[in-house]
Amino acid sequence: DNVFQLYDNFALTGQPDNLDKVSRVGTALTPGLSTAWDALIRERMSVLYDSSDSTYKAWYSGHEWHNDPGPDEATSDIGYATSADGITWSKHGDAVMDSGWQDQDPSVVKVGNTFYMYVETTDRPAWPSLDTYRYTSLDGINWSAGAMVKDQAGTPLVWVEGVNSWHMLYEDMVTRGGANVFPINHATSADGITWIDDASNPVVPAEDGIDSCPDGIYKDASNYYHLYYHGGDLPRNVYARSTFPNNLTAWTTMAKPFYPRQYESFVPLKVGNEMWFYAWNTGAYLHLENEYDGILPNPPYGYGYTDGRDLSGYSRFKGYDAGNSLNTSKWDKKIRSGDGSSAAWNFNPDGIEISPGEEESVQSASLLSKATFTGDIIIEIRKKLIGNSYADVSLGTCANDATDIIDEAGGYTEWHHTALKKGYTWMYNQVNNPSSCIRRANDVGVTATNISGDFDPGEATQGVFNDHGNYRGGQTVVDSVRVRKYAVAVPTYAVNAEEETTAPPSGSISINSGAASTTSAAVQLTLSASDPFDSASLIQMQISNSSAFVGALWEPYVTSRSWTLEGGYGARTVYARFKNSRGYVSGAKEDAIAYQASTNPWDSYTGPNGEMHISPTWYLAEGSTDWGFSDYISVVNPNSTPVTCKVTYMTTAGPIVKNPNPTIPANAQLTINPADDLGPKDFSTLVECLENKPIAVDRTMTWIGAGQTVEEGHNSMGVTKPSKEWGMAEGSSKWGFETWLLIQNPNATTDATVTVTYMIEGEGPKTVNHNVPKASRASFNMKDDIGEKDASIKVESNVPVIPERAMYRNNRREGHDSVGTTTPATNYYLAEGCAGYGFTTYILIQNPNSTPTNVDVTYMTGAGPVPVPTFSMPASSRKTINVNSTATLPNPDFSTRVHGSQPIIAERAMYWDNGTGESCHDSIGLAAPHRAFYLPDGQSSAGRDTWTLVQNPNDTPTEVEIRYLTPTGAGNVVFYEYIPASSRMSFEMKRDLPNSRAAIVVVSQTTGNNIMVERSMYWGGADQRGGGTDTVGGFMDATMNGVL
């Protein structure tokens, strides 16, 4: 009876019965002092995570010392322990429940605010008499008086499906062939008090001589139950899975134990995507760790602790000289220090190699030199009788062997031998089975072999000696242990070696390179970890905002990782811990940072589509001056003073900064030609206002397709911040389209691991993974990912990124482009749209949800709104609406509002042909209308024709102010117009500002009425519509630093 060990299973995403990767995390609970109520810990514990106070809580059974802790004499009580992380536990102290009987194997559930404890109680003199009692508590410490709720029911395991659906799996006893066997039964209850046995009992039959005890249960996402139980005189851990979902009566059991070691009672606890197990270690063991130390981390069963405690009347391990004479100077040496540290036996303190057959005795508590033993060794043990009567005394394990009988003259047994191959474990264990003397530590069921006397290499095995034998008037205890060098190599065992060392990795964590504060919840972590035996590639790590690591997943160790703080402003701490390949976990490492509000007003917007709110910083994912493309960047300065911009191009060769920094006059437009700075190159762009004042930025790309004579182009607004998740409703690699996903990774230190989900129209989602190196941009062809399909796109990344999507058709005669959005919403607004004058308009809708969504569409025309009947979209799907063929409109010009019962994303594409070949443009929508819009590009010269499309989604007319801001700020034009309720109007730039370039600003003048604005531009051909672009604008909702 020793300790609870904590194991974790990082293969839970596979089959729950595939526990080959169960690894020991550490010791959870250890016994108390010899005078404590829990000097011995018994069997199964109960553990749960209490979300009300973010604490792991456990209840366990323990009992005091007894010369003969038999079931007819011993009493046991229930203790309580808590933990912040599930690994390091603090015991409450005194028992929290003491009925005066033998209470053990608690099962605790929490329903509402109440804890319910079910306990196996031996409440009658005749044994075995196992009944289940029920107790209640509001704090897990103070418990009500108990009452029996199920007679002849041991080891109760209670599971609550709902308020009126309680289940109990318990250990029953039946007599078969004159012997007691213990199957597992199932009972149900509506109140947790009155229990009804299942007619199909037993649900897990007992094997002859096997005591089947349920340990733990959990239910997976597919509604299958997973049961862990143990049984037999030799601990045998078994796993079973419910044969049918939502069924606790039919089980499919593994044909072999899932973890056949000296542990039993594996209690599962689901933690995030891992399964943790708390297992009772039924024996003490000696493990020579990679030849450099020998430690006895747990005391042997019964009557002599080895940690230096005051045990008057009981023996300790004592030191002996090579000649076997007692050396009293070594009497009080510890094998393990009382504070639980890993002081160890020193078998050869001088580190001198010993000759074959030479002996080394137990010495001091210092660590053994790693160079001491280079080969295999022999462990020898002997016992001594404590008491005055020698009659009928045996060791209980090999009673018929004369060499096991007590030598009455000296009171000692003979030395017992066992071989130990380096890296393997020697166990000293309670067996309580007279038919078994020796067995391999990792191989249950090996035929007993007496290895006392001379050691036979052919019988090389690991030894297990029973210390609780039959006696009369006395008892035997381990008296001394010695080690000898073995003359020949010990044969290799057909079992897995134990871990080489119990030392966990060391590590550290730093937030933003040790910065004291941050104004952003997005931070960068710097991590370090090392292990004496593992390379960095074998180390795993967990990162969490909680010291309990709730929901944190083990992931490969990296030296840098993006992270998001939680909990709002204030002192924030991030925790890390590290695990080596042997399963040992470091303590929590931490770093703190002050998360505080930014004094920059441009960081204060928290509404939808924050990536489009105007700001001093803008990102453009797409860009090329190669492959026949021309590129220009437009910037609008809406401030009353000049500003200076820093322009950084992110190329495959690294960042390139434009020199010198361009200056923009007050209330003016700037045009940047990247070819002047880069030559032919693919790139992304970062534009920053050095005065920290708001600007707006977009980018236009033009080209002439092969065999064509008319220039085509596309345009997209930039975004003001990267994000880890984006959505784009449009996308097609069908109908002659080529679609490119352009992803900008602005992170200077971390590559982006990107998951792209294509929501294929009529089929469902398909996921593809890509990598984008740090501080660069990458392009991905949709056809290469999914073939020829129509699909919406969802982008998810481990670090914040910026994606755009460009589409081309007819040998690049036409093409359009749009940035994505970070905000699925129940409403989406699209200002542009035309179902006449040769235009065909498509509305593209993405349902990113895991369930179907109802959608309705309203077209806002000059004559009023035109609703469309509601339709349903499947989960993770995309819908295409051809407005021309599905709607009858009183006016060909319209805006659109798309409404979903769940958040959706909407986009609009328009196609036309003026006789020179088909052209197109496209824009993402926004989740809400806004007070003011800023559109950097606009031109009424060089054959360009620019239109400003203003949507009024309100029920009342709205007055708007429209400004055209020229490149010099001189000759700017301002005028006002009224937009009727629920309608849209279009304004041609050349009517008010002919033959010029200009940025556009549109501001609602009607209090409470927000608007939606886009800008379209056309050129080429007799009607100036051989090519065209369109984009939504950046927005603001309130005056900030004098700007609106």
N, C-alpha and C positions, 0 to 999 in steps of 0.2 A: 504494500500500500504506500504509494509514494506521491507522485506529482501528476498534474495535468500538463501535457505537452500540446502546443499549438502547431498544427500543420496547415498548409494551404495548398490548393490545387489550382495551378495556373493552366490546366487543360480543360477547364469547365466548359469552354465553348465547343469542345468535342463531346463525346459521350460521357455522362456522369459516372459510368462504371469504369472508365479508362483512367485509373488513378495512378498510372505509372509515374506521373510527374508530381505526386504529392511530396512536398518537401517540408522539413521541420523548420518552423519559424523561431520557436523558443519555448521556454517554460512559462506556463501561465500561472499555476498555483502550486505551492509547496506546503508540506505539513507544518504545523506549529511545533513549539518546543515539546519536550517529553511530558511536561505537566499540563499542556494545553488541552482543550476539549477536542482539537483536531490534530492531535499528535500523529494520527493515521488518517489518510484521506481514502474514501471508499468510492469506487466504481463511477457511475455516470453522473455528470453535472448537467445543469440546464443553463443555457446562455441565450440572451437575446439582445438586440439593439433597441434602445428606448429613444425614439426620435423626439420625445417631449423635452429631454434635456441633453440630447446628443451623447448618450453614455451607453457603453456596453455593460450589461449586468449579468451576474452569474450566481447560481445557488448550487451548493455542493454539500455532500454528506461527509462527516468525519466522526471519529470516536477516540476515546482516551486509550492509554496504554493498558493492556491486559496480559497477564502471563499466558493466557490461552484465549485469544480473541475469537472464540467460537461463536456461532450464531445463537446459541442458547444462553450465552452469558453477556455478550457485549451489548451496549446501547450506543446509538449514534444519533447525532443531531444534524441540523441543517445550518450551514454558514452562508455568508453573502460576501460578494466581492464586486468591485466596479473597476472600469478601465476606460480611458479616453480613446485608446486606439485598438482595443481588443487584444493587445499583446502584453503590455505591462499592467499588472493587476494589483489592486490594493484590497486586502481583506478587511472586513468590517471589524473584526476582533472577536467578540463573543459570538456564540451561536445565536441566530435570529429566531430559531424555532427548536424547542426542546420539549417533546411530549412525555419524556420519561421512558419511552419505548425505543426500539431500534427503528429509526427513520432513515431512509436512504433513497437514492435514485429520484431526486425531485424533478418534476416537469412543470415549468412555470410559463404561463401565457398571460399577456396583458390584453384586456378587452376594455375599451374606453379608458378610464382612469384607474382601473382596478387590476391588481395582479391576482392571479389564481394559481395556487400551488397544489399539485397532486403528488403525494409521497407514498412510496411503499413502506408499510409499517408492519412490523412483527409485534402484534399486540396481545398474543396469547402464548402461554408457556410452551405448548407443543410446537415443535418446528419441523418442517417448514409450515408456517401459517402467515401468508402474505396477503394483506389487505391494502386497499388504497384509501387514503384520507385526503380530504380537501380543506384548504385554508385560503383565506383572503387577506389582502393588504392593500393599502393606498400608497405605500412608499417602498415596498419590497423588504422592509426591515421589521415592522411591527405587524404581527399576524394574528388573525382571529383564532378562537378555539376551533380545533379541527373536528370534523365529523367523518365517519366512514361512509363512502359513497359507492364502493365496489368491494365485495368480499372475494377472497381467493383470487386477487388480482395483484401481481407484482410488477415492478418496473413500469409504472404507467407512463405512457407517452401521449400527451393530449395535443390535439390539433383543432383549431377553431376556424371554420369556414365563414361563419356569420353569427349574428346574435343568437339565432335559434338552431345552429348547426354545429354541435360539438362532437368530436370523434376521439376515441381512446384506443390505442393499441397497447396491449398489456401481456404480461407473462402469466400463463395459466399453468396448472400442474395436473397431470394425469398419471395414472399408474399403468404401466405396460410391462408385462412379464415380471411382475414383482418389483420393478424399479420405477422411480419417479422420472418423468420426462416433462419438458416445459415448452409447449408450443406458444405461438403468438395469436391472441384473439383480438377481435374488433368489436367495439361497443359504441353506440351513439346516444346522444342526449340533446334535449331541447333547451336545457337550462344549466348543464354542467353538474347537476346534482343527481338526478335520476337517470341511470344508464341502462340501456337495453342491449343485450348481446346480439350479435349478428347471427342469423340462422345458418350461415355458411361457415361458422367457426370450426376448426381453427383456420385463420387465413394464411398463416405460415406454419406448416406442420413441423413438429419436433422430430429430429432424428434420434435414434436410440442413444440414450446417455447424454444427449445434448440439451443444455439449458439455453433456450433462445430468448434473448433480452433485447427489446427494441431500444435503440439509442437516440435516433434523430430522424427527422423527416422534413422534406421540403417539396414544394410544388413548382414545376417549371412552367414556362410560358405556353406550352402546349397542353397544360392541365394534366400532365402525368405526375404521379407522386414518386418520390425516390426515398426508399427506406434503408437505413443503415442499422444493423443489429449485430450482436455477437453471441457466442455460446460455446459451451464445452468447457472441460476442465483446463484445457490449454486454450488460451484466448484465440478465438477465430472470428475475424471481422468479416461480415457478409453484407453484400449489397443486393437490394431487390428493387425492381421497377414495377409500378402498377401496370398490369396487362392492358388496361383500358383507361382512357382519360376519365377524370373525376370519379375514380373508383378505388376504394380502400380495401376491397375484399379479395381481389384477384391479383396475385403477384408473380412476376417472373424473376427467379433468383439466380444469381451468378453461380456457376459451377465451382468456383474457387474463391478463397478469401481474397478480398481486394487489397488488404495490407497486412500480410501475415508476419507480424513482428511481435515484440513483447509489449504491445500496446493493445488496449481494448476500449470499448465504449466510445467509438468515434461519433461525436456529436457535431452535425453540420450546421454552419451558419453562412447564409448567402451574404456576401459583402461585395457590392458592385457586380462585376462579371466574374468574380472568383468565388470558390467555395472554401471556407475555412473549416477545420475540424479541431475539436478539443478532445484529446484522447488521454485515457488513464494509463499511465506507465506502471505496470504491475511489478516491476522489478528494478533493482539497481544493476548497474553495469559498469564495467571497466573498459575503456576505449583507449587504445594506444593511438594517439592522433599523429599519423604520419611519422611515427617513430620518435617524436620528440617530447611527448609527455604521456603520462598515464593518469587519468583522473577517474575518480569514483564520484560522479556528480550527485548521485542519490544514495541514501543509506540503504542497507539490506533490510529485508523484512524482519520485523520483530524487535530484537532486544538489544541493540547496540548501535546508536548513531555514531557517525564517524566524523562529526564536525566539532568536537571539543566541548560538547555540552556536558553539564553536570548530571551524570546518570549514575548516581549512587546505587550500588547493587547490580548494575549491568556492566557488561564488559565493553571495552573499546578495542579498536585495532591497536595492537602493541607491536613494538619493534623488536626484531630478533637479530642477533649477530649471525654470521655465516655458520657458526657451529650450533645454531638453534638454541643457544642459551638466551634467557630473557635479559634484555638490556633496558633496565628501568629508566635510564636517561631518555629513552625514546618513547616512554609510556604515554606521555601527554601530547605527542605530536599530532597535529591535525592532518587528516586526509583532505578535508575540504573546510575552508574557513566558515565560521558561523554566519558571516554576512552574505554568503552565497557566492563569493568570488571564486575564481577558478584556480585556486591554489591546488597543487597536485602532488601525488607521490613522486619521490625522487628515487628511482631504483639504483642509480649510480651517480651520486652527486658530483663525483670528480670527472665524469665524462670519459672514463677510461674504458676501452673495449674489454669485455670479459671473455674468457676462454669458454669453449663448449663445456657444459656441465658445471661450470662455476656458478655459485649462487650470489644473488644480491637480495638483501632483505628490505622491508619497508623502512624508509628513513624519514627525512624531514618533509615539510610541506612545500619546499621550493620546486620550481619547474625542472623537469628533466632536460638535460642538454640534448639538442636535436641530433648531435653526432654520436650519442651514446650507443644506440642500437642500429645497426645497419641491416640486420636480417630478422629472422623470426625468433620468437621466444616461447618459453613455457611459463604459464601462470600456475602456481601451486597454492593450495589452500588447506588449512586444517582447522578442526573445530575442537572446542573444549567443553566438557560437561560443567554446568553450573548447578549446584545442589549437592545433596548428600546421598542420594540413592542411585545406584548404578544398575539396579535390576531391570531386565527387559528393555534396556535402552538401545535404540537404534537410530539411525539417521532418517529412517522413513523412506529413503529413496532407493537404496540398494541394500535392503535389510538382510538379505541372505549372504552377503559377502562378508567373510570373516574380517577382512581388513577394515570394514566400516564400523566394527564394534569398538566401543570406547576402551582404550587402554587404561584399566583401572589404576595402574600404578601412577601414571602421569596425568590421567584425566584427559588425554588428547586422542584424537583420531590420527590415523596415518595421514601423511601428506597426499592430497589429491592433485592430479596433474591434468592440465589441458593445454593444447598447443594454441598459439595465437599468431596468425600470420599478420604482418604489418598492415595497418589500416583496417583491421577487423575488430570485432567487439567480443569481449568476454563478459558474460552476464552472470550475476549472482541473483537468483530469482526464487520467489515462492512458487512452488509447483503444486504441493498438496496432492500428489498423485503417486502412490507407492510403486506403480508399475513403470514410472519414468525416472531415470536418474540423470541422464545427460541428453541434451539435444542441441542442435545447431541454433544459434540465436535467430537466424533468418530463415529457418526451414522447419516449420511446425510439423510434428508427426514422425520425425526420424526415430528409428528403433533405438531404445535405450541401450547405452553402451557403458559398461563400468570401466573407467580408465584410471582407477586408483592403482598404485604400484608403478611398475615400470611403464614408461610411455611407449606405445607402439605407433610408429609413423603411419601405418596403415589405418589407424583409428583416429587420425587427426580430425578434431572437431572443436567446436566451441562449447564450453562447459556451463551447465546450469545445475546448481546444487541446492537441494531443498534444505531450508533451515528450520522448518516447522515440522519436525518428525514426531513419531510416537515416543512418548516418554512416560515415566512414572516417578514422580518425586523430584524431577530435575529437568533441565533443558539444555540443549546444545546451542552454542553460538559460534560464529566465525571468530577465531581467536587471532589468527595471523595469516599473512599472505606473503609469498616470496616469488621472485622471478629468476629464472635461469635462462641462459643462452642455449638455444637448441642446436645440436650438433649438425643436423642436416636441415635442409629447407623444408618448411611445413608445406604439405600439398595445398594447392589452391582450392578453395571451396567453390561449390557450384551455386553460390549466392552472391548477391551484390554487396560490395564493401560499403561500410558506413562512410559518412562524410569525412574528409581528410582533417578538417578543423572546424571548431565551432565558432571561430572568430568571424564576425560580420564584416562587410566592407566599411571603410571609412569614407566620409564625404562631406560636402559643404554646398551651400546655396547662397547666391547673391542676387538681389533685385536691382535691375538697372545699374549694374556695376557699382553697387553700394550707395546709390543716391539716397539722400535723406527724404525726398518728397517727389511726388509726381502729380500731374494734373490729368492724367489719363489712366483709366482702368487697365488699358493694354500695356503690359510691361514685358521686359525681356529678362529672362532668368539665365544666370551663369552658374553652371553646376560642375562639381568635380567629384570623382569617386575613384577609389583604388582598392584592390584586394590582394592579399599576399599570394593567392593561388590562381586567381582568374584574371584573364585579360579584360580590357574595358568592354570588348564586344560581348562578353558573357554576363555582364552586370545589368541588372534591371533597376528601374527607379519608379517611384510613385510620387506624384506632385499633388498637393491639395491646399485649398484655403482653410482646411479644418485640421486641427491636430489629431482628430480621430481618423483621418483619411477616409471618410465615408464616401463610398462610390468611386474612389480613386482606382485607376487601373494600373497594373504593372505594364511598363513600356520599356523599350530598349534605352539604355543610358546614352544621353547625348550631353555635350558640354554647353549647349545653348538652346533655349526653348522659349517661344512666345507664350505668354500667360495672361489671363484676365483676372483682375482682382474682383472680389465680391463683397457685398455688404455696404456699398456707398462710401461716402467720405469718412475719414478718420484713420487711425493707425491700423494698418492692415499687415498681416503676417502670412507668408507662404511657407509651407512645410515640404520637406523632401525626405525620403528614406530610400535606402539602396539594398538590393538583395543579390547575393552571389549565386553561382550555379548549384551550390550545395544547399540552398534554401535559407541561409542565415540572413537575417534582416538587421540593418543598423537601427539605432535609435533615430528619432525624428531630428532632422537638422532644420534650421529656420532662419529667416531673415525678415525684417520688418521695414516698412516704408510708410510715410504719411501720404495718404491719398487725399488731396485737397482740391477745392474748386479752382478752376482757372480764372485768372484775372483778365484773360483775353475774352472779350465779348463774343467773338466768333465761335467759341467753343460752348456757348450756353444753349444752343438750340437742341432740343431733345425730341422733337416731333418726328413724324414719318419722313422718309427720303432725306434724312440728314446729310447724305452724301451729295445732295444737289443744292444745299443751302450755301449762299455765296460766302466766301472765306478768303483769307490771304493765301491759301495753298490749294493747288489743283493738280490732279493727275490725269494723264491721257494714256491709255493702254496701247492703242494702235498708233502706227506712224511708219511711213516708209518714203524714202526718196530713191528707192531702187526698183527694179522690175517694171520700169515704165511709169511709176507713180510720181506725181508731184504732190507736195504737202505744204500747207500753210496753217499757222496757228493764230487765232484771233483772241485778243484780250481787251476787255472793257474795264475802264477805270471810272466808276461812278462817284468818286470822291471829288471834293471841291479843291483839292490840292494835287500836284503831280505825285506819282509814285514810281519806284524803281523795281524792276523784276529780275529775279535770278532764274535762269532757265537751265535745267539739267536734263540732258538726253541720256537715257539708260540703254546702252547698246550691248551686244554680245561681247564686246571688248572692254566693257566697263563704262562708268559714267563719264560724260563729256559735258563741261559747263560752257555755255555761250559766253563769249567775251567780246566786247564789254557788256555789262548789264544794261538792257534797254530801259529807257525812261518813257512814261506815258503822261501826257499833259492831263490836267484836271478835266473830268467829264469828257473823255476822249476814247478813241479806239486805237489799238496797236495791232499790226500784222507782222508776224515773224515767219521767215522762210528758212526752215532747217537745212535745206540743201546748201545754203551759204556757209553753214557751220560744219556740216558733216560730209558733204558729198553724197554718193549713193550708199544708203544704209537703212536697215530696219531698226526701229527704236521705239521706246516709250518716252514720255516726257513728264517732268515735274516742273511746275511754274510756281514761284513763291514771291509774294510781295514783301520786300525788305522793310517796309514801314509798318508792317502788320495791319494793313488796311484791306478792306474787302475788294476783290476783283472777281471777274468771271472769265472762264476760258473755254473755248471749243477748238476743234481741229477739223480741217477739210482736206480730203485727199481726192485728186482728180487723175484721170488716165484716159487713153483712147484705146479701145479694144482692138484686137487683131482684125485687120480688114475693114475697120470702121473709119469714119471721117469726123464724127461728132464726139466731143469730149463728154465723159460721164464722171460722176463724183459721188462721194458720200461724206457725211458730216456727223459728228457726235459731240455733245456737251461733255466736258470733263466731269470728274467727281472730286470732292474735297477730302475724302478720307478712304483708305482701304478698309476692307471688311473680310471676315472669314466665310461669309455666306452670301451668295448672289443668285438672282433668278433672271432668266430671259425667256420671254414667251415664244419668240420666233426662232426658227431654225429649220433648214431643209437641205438635204443632200440628194433630193429627188427632183424630178421635173427639170433636169438640166442645171440645177443649182450646185455651186460649191460653197460650203460654209466653213469659215475659219473661226476658231475660238482663240482670241488673243488675251493672254494673261500676263499682267505686269506684277512682278514681285518687288516691291520697293524696300524690303527688309535688307539691311546691310550685312547681317551676319547669319541668316538662316535661309536655307532652301525651302521652298514651298512644296509640300506634298498635297496634291490637289485631287479630290474625288469629283468627277463630272458625272452627273446623272442625266441621261437623255430620257425625257418623258415622251415616248413615241406614240404618235396619234394612232389609235386603234389597236395598239399592242401592249403598252405598259412600259415601265422603266427599265433602262439598262445602265449599268455603272461601269465607268472606266477610270483608271488612276493615271495621273501624270505628275511629272516633277518639273518645277520651274526654279532654276538656280537663283541664288540671292542677287539682289540689285540688277535684275535683268527682265527680259520679256521673252515669252515662248509662244509659238503658234501651233495649233492642233487642228487637223483636218477632220471634220465631222464624219465624212465618208469612211475614213480609215478606222474610226471608232465604231460605227454602227452600220455601215453600208448606206444604201439609198433609202432614207426615211424622212418623214416630217416629224419634228420633235421640238419640244421646249427644252431648255437647258437649266440645270441647277449646278452651281459651282460651290464646293465646300473645301476649305483649306485649313491646314494646321497653323498657318500664319496669315495675317491680313493681306489680301491681294486686290487687284482691280482687273476685272475681265471686260472685254468688249467682244461683240460678235459681228463679223463682216460676211456678207453674202454676195456672190457674183453669179451671173447667168449669161447664157448665149455667148460663150467665148469672151466673157467679161465685157460684152456690150453694155451691160447694166450692172448696178450693184448698190447695196445700201449697208448701213452700219448703225449699231446702237450700243450704248453702254447698258449694263444690267441695272438691277435695283436690289437694294437690301431689304425692302419692305413689302412683303405680301400684305394685302389689306382687303377689307370687305368692299371698298370702293376704289375704282381706278378711273382717271379722267384722261381723255385724249382730245386735244383741241382741234387738230386738223382732220379732214375727211372730205371726200368728194365722190359722188356716185354719178357724175355727169362730165361733160366737156372732154370725153375721152379717157377719164380716170376710172380705174377699178380699185376699190378699197377693201382690204382684208383686216378684220379684227382677230388678233391671236391672243388666246387666253390660256393661262397655265393654272392648273389646280395642283399645288405642291403638297397637298394634304394626303394623309394616309387613308382617308375616307372620302366617299363621294361628296360633291358640293353642288348645290343648286345655284344657278347663275341667271340673272336677267340683265338685259342690255337696253339702254335708252339712247336714241339718237336725238340730239338737240339741233334743230334747224331754225332758220330765220322765221319760220311760221309756227314754231313751238316744238315741244317734245313729241317723239314717236317711240312708244315702248315696244319691246319685242317679248313674246311669250317666254316664260321661264323654262330653262332646260337643265338637265343634270349632267355633271362631268364626273367620270370615274376617278378614283384615287390616282394621284401621280400621273396625270394625263394632260394633254394639250388639245385645244379645240380651235378650228379655223372657221371663221364666218366670212363668206363673200357677201358684202353688203349689197352690191349691185343686184345679185340674183336672189336675195332673200328678203329685201325690204323695199317697200314703196314709200318714197319720201316726197313731201310737197316741195322740197327745195334740194338741189343736188349737193349744196355745201352743208356740212354738218359737223358737229362735235359728238363725242361719245362718252357716256358714263357706263361702266361695267360694275355690277354689284354681285357679290357672292355671299352665300350663307356662311362660308368660311373664307379666310383670307385667300386672295387670288392675285395674279399678276396679269396685266394686260399691255399689249403692244399693238401698233397699227402700221401696216405697210400699204403703199399705194403704187400702182403700175399704170403706165400710159405709153402711147406710141404716136408721135407726131409725123410719122412717115419716114423717120431716119432710123427706126429700130426702137424696141421697147426700152423704157427707162423706169426707174423706181426710186423711192426713198422710204424711210422708216423712222419711227421714234418709239421709245419706251414711254409709257404713261406715268403719271404720278398718283400717289395714294390720296391726295387732298389738293384742293385749290389753295392759292396763296395770295397775299396782298400785292406783291411786286415780283416781276420777272425781268431777268437780265440775259440778253441774247447777244453774244460778242460779234458774230459775223452778220454782215448785211451789205448789199451792194446794189446800186442802180446804174452802174457804169459798165463799160466793156461788155455789153450785151447781156448783163445780169439783170434779173427781175426778182425783187424780194417782196414777200408777202408776210405780214404779221397776222396770225390767226388767234383771236381772242374769244375764249369760251366763257359765258356767264352761266354757271350752273344754279344760280339763285332763283328764287320765285319772284324777285322784283328786279326792275332795271338797275343797271350798274354803270356809273360814270367812270371812265378810265382816262388816264393821262399817258400819252405816247411820246417818247423822246427819241430822236435820232442823234447819236453822238458821233461826230466826225473824227478823223485821225488827228486833227490839230486842236479840237475842242472849240474852234471858231465856226460859226455858221450852224450851230446846233439848232434843231427844230423841235418845238414842243407844241402839241395840240391835244384836244380833248374830244371824246366821243361817248355817246350812250349806247350800251349794249342791252337789247331787250331781255326780259326774263327768259331763262332756260333756252338760250339761243347762242349763236356764234356769228361773229363778223370778221371780215378779212380786210386788211389795209395794205395797199400797194405803196412801197417806199417812194417810187419815182413820182407819185402824185405830189408829195410834199418836199422831197429832197431828190431831185433828178441828178444824174451823172455824178455820183459820189459813192464812196464807201462810208459805212456808218454802223455802229453798234446800236442795239435797240433796247429801251427800257420801257416797261409798261407797268403802271401803278394804279390800283383801284382807288378811286376817290370817294366811294360810297362806304360809309362806316359799316362794318360787319359783313360786307359782301366781298368775298375773295374770288379770284378768277383763275383761269388756266390759259397759258400762252405757249404757242409754238411759232417757229419761223421757218418758212420754206423759201427756197431760191431756185430759179430756173434759168436756162440759157440754151443757145444753139438752135439752129433752124429758123425758118421764117417766123414762127410764133414764139421763139425763144424758149422752147420746151424740149430740146433735144436731150437735155440732161437736167438733173436737179438733186437737191439735198433738202433735208428737213431735220430739225431737232427741237426738243423741249428746252426751255431755258432754266438757268439757275434762279433761285427765288429767295425772298425775304418776307417776313411777316410783320416786322416792327422796325422803327427807326433805331439804328445802332450807330453810335459815333457820328451822328449827323447824316447818315446815309439811308436813303430809301428809294 
